[in-house]
Amino acid sequence: MSTPPIETPEAWEPATQLIRGGLTRSLYGETSEALFLTQSFVYESAEEADARFAGTSNGPQFVYSRYGNPTNQMFEEKLALLEGAELCRSTASGMAAISSALTGLVQAGDHILSGRALFGSCRWILDKHLPRFGVESSSVDGPDLDAWRAAIRPNTKVVFIETPANPLLEITDIAEVAKIAHEVGAKVVVDNVFATALYQQPLKLGADIVVYSATKHIDGGGRVLGGAILGKQTLMDEAYKDLLRHTGPALSPFNAWVMLKGMETLELRVDRATRSAAALADLVADHKATRRVFYPHRKDHPQYAVAKKQMSAGSTLLAFDLGTQAAAFNFLNALQIVDISNNLGDSKSLATHPTTTTHRSMSEEERLSVGVTPGCVRLSVGLEGLGDLSRDISRALDAA
């Protein structure tokens, strides 16, 4: 009798990876992943403590939950499988992941080049925080490859891309920008939160590091904060092992456990919300109140061809311009099912006005430079019935 082949998690379908990936059972044989809600760990002997801190133990490797925790490790291994990454490191929030991902790759005298369309907090890190430590930054129109070529410098160490970008879903060609960056030895960091690993895998397109706010689709229930940094083992160790260990942006094991359970339904939730988002994008586009709609897989999206090339689906968000802030507020205030909230990637549909919320810290000139006008609304589509959402949004558009 021939021996059956050994199942390898890397060869599993995403749905199986999300259920089975990273699973490590304790001696009690629990069905659900165990929650190790502990700060530190004990050792059977002084010699064992010595071996663990030296990294030479043949048994458990954990010494302190700021450095690592069994529950966090299961979350990290599951997400790494889905992303196709060699290693994942979890953080306390998405912004902890982004700030660590950037600072771990630069030092005084270095330059970071980014797409202009970024979340407001990312913009603050580049424009206000890192310059205090001698790190310069500049930005370009993300879809303009000639602009990237013109702006890259010999001392550019990081190229930072958010695609689709917040809030108008601007698309940057990851593969082409990666080629430009690698010519000068720069590392490419991609914020992949809007697309999720289900629809876009930046590492396969040439990125070096991928970052997530796991607060969004990965949790998916509006419950906890979390983030993640993913990439090849060598780069992850060189850039982030000591940084994360000593600066302490550690993910709570409880939050890691909540997100582990959220990941079991990630594919189902994102697929359902994406199908609804595509239908609602068409509904919004056809309404007389709408000046313009943005959805990556609509043919009228400015970067539709690139979106189709690197994203297997349009994902769960759309944005649209109603002309004025008054119209946008009228729309939001008329909603009865969809909530007004600055979060996204939730099972509940959420709408926000970027000018007065997520992008409030930017100047008007900065907002307008990336197309964020006072009439813009961003809609994160959830899991409610499509008929109910269509009725609620149509009624709100009428009010706009």
Buried (B, 14 or more C-beta within 10 A) or exposed (E): EEEEEEEEBEEBEBBBBBBBBBBEEEEEEEEEBBBBEBEEBEBEEEEBBEBBEEEEBEEEBBBBBBBBBBBBBBBBBBBBBBBBBBBBBBBBBBBBBBBBBBBBBBEEEBBBBBBBBBBBBBBBBBBEBBEEEEBBBBBBBBBBBEBBBEBBEEBBBBBBBBBBBBBBBBBBBBBBBBBBBBEBEBBBBBBBBBBBBBBBBBBEBBBBBBBBBBBBBBBBBBBBBBBBBBBBEEBBEEBBBEBBBEBEBBBBBEBBBBBBBBBBBBBEBBBBBBBBBBBBBEBBBEBEBBEBBBBBBBEEBBBBEBBBEBBEBBBBBBBBBBBBBEBBBBBBEBBEBBBEBBBBBBBBBBBBBBBEBBBEEBEEEBBEBBBBBBBBBBBBBBBBEBEEBBEBBBBBBEBB
